[in-house]
């Protein structure tokens, strides 16, 4: 079981790097399963990853990982920027920084990004409880000590 979880963690890190974190919405599937959603997918090593989400300033979504045609792991998430942040260039800057933080994830913490990350005037913090089989957490982006973005997430192995 431990090797299987490590393989799953490695796949999650790779899948995110090859979808939203690495490619932004350029990784979007042309015809998503749910109208109005963004759908990102990656397949490798016998696994299939799918991330479906709605929204931008505030968004909700679900990631799934399948093996042999059966969903074995899932994570749901919701959050976004503070409601008063409506300027598109500010939103894009926050999400560009978020993708940088997500790219810094590793197999020991494959939930979202690392525990802490900083670049320029932005700082990212990610607190998680549990392990890959059952976890929940919150990630926050701030600029000069002011919180601009918050996301809550949770998930684990399906049984």
N, C-alpha and C positions, 0 to 999 in steps of 0.2 A: 504493500500500500504506500509506503514512504517513497519508493521510486516512482510510482504512478503519480503521486502528488507533485513530485519534483518535475516530472515530465510535463504535467499539466501547467505548472507555474512557468516553466520555460516557454511553452507554447503560448500562454497568455501574453507574456512579455513580447515575444516575436509578433504575435497577431496585432497587438496594439501599435507596435512600431510600423507595421505594414498597412495600418488603416489610419484612424484619426490622428494619433500622435505624430506619425511620420508624414502623412499625406493630406491632413485636414479633410475637407469634404471632397477632395479630388478622388478619394477612395469610394465614393458613394456608388451603390448599385443603381443602374439606370432605371429599373422598374422595381421599387421597393414593395414588399409584401403588404404594407399598410400605407394607404394613400396619405400624402402629406408628411411622411416620415423621411428621415435619412437612414439609409441602411448600408452598413459597411460589413464586408466579409473577407475572410482569409482561410485558406485550407493548407495544411501541411502535416506531415508525420501521422496521418490517420485521424487528425482532429479537424473539425470545422468550427470556426468562430463566426458569430453574427452579433452585431451591435445595431439596434434599432432605437432611434430617439426622435423626439419631437421638440421643436422650439429652439430658441437661441439665447435671448436674454435670461429667460427662465426655461429650463428644459427638463424632460424626464426621459428615461430610457432603460433598456435592458440588454445585457450582454448574455449570450449563451455559448457554451462549448458542447459540441456533439462528438461522439466517438461511435463508429459503426452505426450511424444513423439514429442514435439515441442521445438526447440531451442529458449530459452528466453533471453539468455545473452551470450556475447562473448567478448573475449579480444585477440588482436593480439600483438605479440612482436617480436623484433629482436635486436640482439646485440651479445656481446661476449667479448673475451679477445683481447688485443692489438695484431696486426698481428705478431709482433716479438716474441711473446710468443708461442713457438712451443714445448717446453719440456713437455712431457706428465705428468711428476710428478708435475710440476708447474700448469698445467691445472687442474689436479685432485685436488690439494690443494685449488685452487681458487673455484672450483665448490663444494667441500666439505664444505668450509666456506659459500658459497652462500646458500646451503641447510640448514645450521644452521640458517642463517638469515631468510630464508623463514619460517622455523619452528616457529620463534618468532612472526609471524603475528597474528593479532587478528581480531575479528569481526568489530571493529571500523575502521580498515585499512586493508581490505581483498585483496587489489590489488596485492601486491607482499609481501615484507617484511615490517618491522616496519620503522619508519622515520630514525632511527639510530640503529646500532648494531655493537659491536666490540668483537673480541676474538683473543687472541694472537697478532700477528702483523698486522692482517687484520681489516679493518673498512668498514662498509656498510652504505650507505646513500640512501634514497629513497624519492624523491620529487614527489608529486602527486597533480594534480588539478582536481576539480570536485567531484562528488559523484558516488556511485556504478552504478547509472543509466547512467552516461556519464562522462568519466574521461580519463586522459592521464598522463603519468609520466615517470620518468627516475630513474634508480637505478645504483649506482656506487660502485665498490669495489676498495679500495686502500690499499697499504702496505707502511707504513712509508711515507705517503703523496703522493705517486706516484700512479696514476690511472692505474689499471690493467685490468679492465672490466667495460663495460657500456652496459646497455640495455634500450631501449625505448619501451613503451607499451601504449596501449589505448583500450578502449572498453566501453561497457555499455549494457543496456537493448535493446533488439530488438523490434521494433514496426512496 
